[in-house]
Amino acid sequence: MSRNEYQRYLVGKAQSYLHGGSFQYTADIPGEGGLAYLRVKDHLWRLMLRLDAQKNCMMMELYPALRCPPKARGMVCEYLIRANELFPDCSLRLSSDGDIYAFTSYRCGFGALQISLVFSAMEESLRSVLREFFVPLEKLTQFRLLEMEESEPALYHCIFPNGREDDDGDFLSAGDDEEDEEDEEDEKENDDGGEEDIDDDEKDNNDNDDDEDEDEDEDDKKDVPDGLSEREKEPVRNVPLPKWPHVVLNTEEILESAANAIASRLCQLDDPEEDGEEEEDAPDGVRDED
C-alpha cells in the first residue's frame, strides 16, 4: 500500500466513523475527513476529524458551542493556559472567531492499527476535558464571577475531576447550578415548616416508645444474678457520677486573714538604713547595751 492509498484509507475510516455512532449529522470533507454534530444534553456540539497529509497525523476538534465575546477573550485565554497544564494529550483553545474548542492529534504510521479505537479514545479525551471545565468557561463567557474552587483550574481538577454532573451523568451548565441551589433552599424551608406541624398521633407513638425503653431497663435490672453489690447490679449507662463535697467560701474570713498576714509581715520588717547608721556610730569593743 502506497502512501497516498494509506491516506485515502484513513480518510475513509474517519468518514465511516463519523457516519456511525451517536452523531446526528455528518458532512464529508473531500480528501481530509469530515465533521459531525452530537447532542450533549441541551447543547449541540460539533466534532471535526481530518487528516493532515503533510504532517501525516490525524486531528480531532470538538466545539461545545461556547462563543467568547471580544472583551472576555483575555481572561478566557489566561484560564485556558492554566488548564492546559493538566492535560498532556489534548488542549483547550480559542479560535480567531471566538469559539472555545478542544484539540487533540495522533501521528499515524504505515502499520496495522485499530483506527476505530483510536478515534474513540481521541473523542473521549476531548469530551472529558470539555465536560470538566464547561461550567467555569461558560461563566467566563457570560462575565460572571467564578467560585473559589473554580477560579483555579488545578484545584477545580482535584475537586471535580469529571466535572459537575447531575443524576443522569450529564454535565451541569451555569444555569442548572443556580436552579439546584434554589431547589435546596426550597427543600430546607419545607423541612423547617414540617418540623412544626407534628401530629398528635406521632407524639403518642414517641411516648409509647419511651415507656417501652423504661420497661426494658427494668427487665435488665431483674436479670442481674444475686451475690453482686448494688453498684455492680446497676447497668453501666446508669452509673452515677461521684458527688464531690460542696465547699462554701466566706469572703470576710479570707480578707481578714489576709490583712492579719500583711500586718504581721510589716511588723517583722526593719528599716535597713537606721540599722546601718547605728552600726557605724558604735565604737569598737563597745556593746549596744552600754
C-alpha positions in Angstrom: 0.0 0.0 0.0 1.5 3.3 -1.1 1.4 6.5 1.0 -1.5 8.0 -0.9 -3.5 4.9 -0.7 -3.0 4.7 3.0 -4.1 8.3 3.4 -7.2 7.7 1.4 -7.8 4.6 3.6 -7.6 6.7 6.8 -9.9 9.4 5.4 -12.4 6.7 4.5 -12.2 5.3 8.0 -12.7 8.8 9.5 -15.8 9.4 7.4 -17.3 6.0 8.3 -16.7 6.7 11.9 -18.5 10.0 11.7 -21.4 8.5 9.8 -21.9 5.9 12.5 -22.3 6.1 16.3 -24.3 8.7 18.2 -23.7 11.5 15.7 -26.8 13.2 14.2 -25.5 14.7 11.0 -22.3 14.2 9.1 -20.6 16.2 6.4 -17.7 14.8 4.4 -14.6 16.9 3.7 -13.1 15.6 0.4 -9.6 14.3 0.9 -9.4 15.4 4.6 -12.1 13.8 6.7 -15.5 15.2 7.8 -17.4 16.8 10.6 -20.5 15.7 12.6 -22.8 17.0 15.2 -23.8 15.4 18.5 -26.2 16.5 21.2 -24.9 16.6 24.8 -27.9 17.2 27.0 -29.3 20.6 25.7 -26.2 21.6 23.8 -25.2 20.8 20.2 -21.5 20.0 19.9 -19.6 19.9 16.6 -16.9 17.3 16.0 -14.3 17.7 13.2 -12.0 14.8 12.3 -9.5 15.4 9.5 -6.1 14.1 8.2 -3.2 16.4 7.6 -1.3 14.7 4.7 1.8 16.8 5.0 2.3 16.1 8.8 0.9 12.6 8.5 -1.3 12.9 11.6 -5.0 12.8 12.4 -6.5 15.8 14.2 -9.8 16.0 16.0 -11.5 19.1 17.2 -14.6 19.3 19.5 -16.6 22.6 19.7 -19.0 22.8 22.6 -20.9 25.8 21.3 -19.2 28.3 23.6 -18.8 31.7 21.9 -16.4 34.1 23.7 -17.1 37.8 23.3 -14.1 40.0 22.5 -14.0 41.7 25.9 -13.8 38.3 27.7 -11.1 36.7 25.5 -8.2 38.0 27.7 -9.3 36.3 30.9 -10.5 33.2 28.9 -7.1 32.7 27.3 -5.4 33.1 30.7 -7.7 30.4 32.1 -7.1 28.1 29.2 -3.4 28.3 29.6 -3.5 27.3 33.2 -6.0 24.5 32.4 -3.8 23.0 29.6 -1.0 22.3 32.0 -3.2 19.5 33.4 -3.8 17.6 30.1 -0.8 16.4 28.1 -2.8 14.6 25.4 -5.2 17.4 24.5 -5.6 21.2 24.9 -8.3 23.8 25.1 -8.1 26.5 22.5 -9.8 29.7 21.4 -10.3 30.3 17.7 -10.0 33.7 15.9 -13.8 33.8 15.7 -14.1 33.4 19.5 -15.1 29.7 19.6 -13.8 27.7 22.5 -12.8 24.1 21.5 -10.7 21.2 22.5 -8.0 19.8 20.2 -6.0 16.6 20.0 -3.9 14.8 17.4 -2.5 11.4 16.7 0.5 10.7 14.4 -0.2 7.7 12.2 2.3 5.4 10.6 2.2 2.7 8.0 1.2 0.0 10.3 -1.8 -2.1 11.2 -3.8 -0.4 13.9 -7.4 -0.3 15.0 -8.5 3.0 13.7 -11.9 2.9 15.3 -10.4 2.5 18.8 -8.0 5.4 18.1 -10.9 7.7 17.1 -12.9 6.6 20.2 -10.0 7.4 22.5 -9.5 10.8 20.9 -13.2 11.7 21.2 -13.4 10.6 24.8 -10.3 12.7 25.8 -11.9 15.8 24.2 -15.3 15.2 25.8 -13.7 14.6 29.3 -11.8 17.9 29.3 -14.8 19.9 28.0 -17.1 18.2 30.4 -14.8 19.1 33.3 -14.3 22.8 32.5 -17.6 23.6 30.8 -19.2 25.4 33.8 -16.3 27.8 34.6 -15.8 28.5 30.9 -19.4 29.3 30.4 -19.4 31.7 33.3 -16.3 33.5 31.9 -18.0 34.0 28.6 -21.0 35.4 30.4 -18.9 37.8 32.5 -20.0 36.0 35.7 -17.9 35.6 38.9 -16.3 32.2 39.5 -16.5 30.4 42.8 -13.3 29.9 44.8 -12.7 26.3 43.6 -13.5 27.3 40.0 -11.0 30.2 39.8 -8.0 27.9 40.0 -8.1 25.1 37.3 -5.7 22.8 39.3 -7.9 23.0 42.4 -11.1 22.5 40.4 -9.5 19.5 38.7 -8.8 17.9 42.0 -12.3 18.5 43.4 -14.3 17.8 40.3 -12.1 15.5 38.1 -15.2 14.6 35.9 -16.9 18.0 36.0 -20.1 18.8 37.8 -22.6 16.1 36.8 -26.3 15.7 37.5 -28.0 12.4 38.4 -28.2 11.4 34.8 -24.4 11.7 34.3 -24.6 14.8 32.1 -22.6 17.9 32.9 -24.3 20.9 34.6 -24.4 24.2 32.9 -24.1 27.5 34.8 -27.9 28.0 34.9 -28.5 24.4 36.2 -26.2 25.1 39.1 -28.3 28.0 40.2 -31.5 26.1 39.9 -30.1 23.3 42.1 -29.2 25.8 44.8 -32.8 27.3 44.7 -34.2 23.8 45.0 -32.1 23.1 48.0 -33.2 26.3 49.7 -36.9 25.4 49.0 -36.3 21.9 50.5 -34.8 23.4 53.6 -37.8 25.8 54.0 -40.2 22.9 53.6 -38.3 20.8 56.1 -38.4 23.7 58.7 -42.1 24.0 58.2 -42.7 20.3 58.5 -41.0 20.1 61.9 -43.5 22.4 63.4 -46.6 20.5 62.1 -46.3 17.3 64.1 -49.5 15.2 64.5 -50.7 14.2 68.0 -50.5 10.5 66.9 -46.8 10.8 66.3 -46.4 12.3 69.8 -48.3 9.4 71.3 -46.1 7.0 69.4 -43.0 8.7 70.8 -44.4 8.5 74.3 -45.1 4.8 73.9 -41.5 4.2 72.7 -40.2 5.9 75.8 -42.3 3.7 78.0 -41.0 0.6 76.2 -37.4 1.7 76.8 -38.1 2.1 80.6 -39.6 -1.4 80.7 -36.6 -2.8 79.0 -34.3 -1.1 81.6 -36.3 -2.7 84.5 -36.1 -6.1 82.9 -32.3 -5.7 82.7 -32.1 -4.9 86.4 -34.1 -8.0 87.2 -31.8 -10.3 85.2 -28.8 -9.4 87.3 -27.7 -12.5 89.4 -27.6 -12.5 93.2 -24.4 -12.1 95.1 -23.4 -8.8 93.4 -23.1 -5.4 95.1 -25.7 -2.8 94.4 -23.2 -0.8 92.3 -22.4 -3.9 90.2 -26.1 -4.6 89.7 -26.6 -1.3 88.1 -26.2 -1.1 84.3 -23.1 0.7 83.1 -25.1 3.5 81.4 -26.9 4.3 84.7 -23.7 4.5 86.9 -24.0 7.9 88.8 -21.1 10.3 88.8 -19.2 10.8 92.1 -20.5 13.7 94.2 -17.8 16.0 95.3 -18.2 17.9 98.6 -19.6 21.4 98.2 -17.3 23.9 99.8 -18.7 27.4 100.7 -16.1 30.1 100.9 -16.5 33.0 103.3 -15.1 36.1 101.7 -14.9 38.1 105.0 -12.8 35.5 106.7 -10.4 35.3 103.7 -10.0 39.1 103.7 -9.4 39.2 107.5 -6.8 36.5 107.4 -5.0 38.2 104.5 -4.9 41.5 106.4 -3.5 39.9 109.5 -0.8 38.2 107.5 0.2 41.5 105.9 0.3 43.3 109.3 2.4 40.6 110.9 4.8 40.8 108.0 5.2 44.5 108.3 6.0 44.3 112.0 8.8 41.9 111.3 10.5 44.1 108.8 13.1 46.6 110.0 14.5 49.7 108.3 17.9 48.8 106.9 19.2 52.4 106.8 18.7 53.0 110.5 20.4 49.7 111.4 23.4 50.7 109.2 23.8 54.1 110.9 23.8 52.6 114.4 26.4 50.1 113.5 28.7 52.8 112.1 28.4 55.1 115.1 29.1 52.4 117.7 32.8 52.3 118.8 34.9 49.1 118.6 34.7 46.8 121.6 31.5 48.5 123.0 28.3 46.7 123.1 25.0 48.3 122.2 23.6 48.0 125.7 26.4 50.3 127.1 
